[in-house]
Amino acid sequence: MEYPGINLLDETGKPFSTRIERVLHDLLPRLRRQFPALNDEVCISEVLEEAGRRIADHESRSGPIEKLHGYAWVAVRSVALSRMRLSSTRLARATLGSEQSQTVLSSVPSLAGSPKHIENDVLLREALTHLNSDERLICVWKKAGFSSKEIAKYRGGSVEAIDTLFSRAKQKIRKILGVQEPERRVKNG
C-alpha cells in the first residue's frame, strides 16, 4: 500500500512491509508536530526509513513486535533526536529563510559601506596622496591595526621613530583638512 507524500525503502531498496509502512505513515503527523525543525521532506523520509530499518531488524531477530505503534514511535523519536544533534541540522535550525533573513538584514545598520564610511575612505585616500611614501605606509599600517612596535620591528626602526613619523603625518593631514590641533594642556606647576 502506498501513502501519499512518503515512499519509504528498507536497506535493500525495497518497500517495507505494509504493517511497518502503515505505522510509520500514521506517526508522520506526530513527528512533524514534535520536531518542527525537521521541515525538509528528505530529512523526514530519512528519519522514517531509519526507524523502519530498526523495526524490521528487530522483527527479523525477535519476531513480530506486539505493540508496534509504541515501539515505532520510540524508534522514530530516537532517530529524530540523533538527527537534530547533527551539526548540519543545527545549522539549518539556526538559518533563517530568505524572507525572514531579508527582514532581519534590512533592519541591521551597516558600518561598512554606509555613506559616512565611504566618504571617510575617500577623504583618507585623498589625504594620503599629500604624504610621502613612508608617511603613507605608516598611516595605512596604523589604519589596519598594527602597533608602532610591530611596524618598527618590520621596518627595522625604533618605536619612537614610527610614532614621530605618524605624528607628522597626522599634522599634515589636519593641515590639509583645515582641522586645528587640539589645544595642549599645560600643567601649572
ABEGO torsion letter per residue (X at the ends): XBBBGBBBBBAAGBBBBAAAAAAAAAAAAAAAAABAABABAAAAAAAAAAAAAAAAAAAAAAEBBABAAAAAAAAAAAAAAAAAABAAAAAAAABBBAAAAAAAAAABBBABGBAAAAAAAAAAAAAAAABBAAAAAAAAAAAAGBBAAAAAAAAGBBAAAAAAAAAAAAAAAAAAAGBBBBBBBBBBX
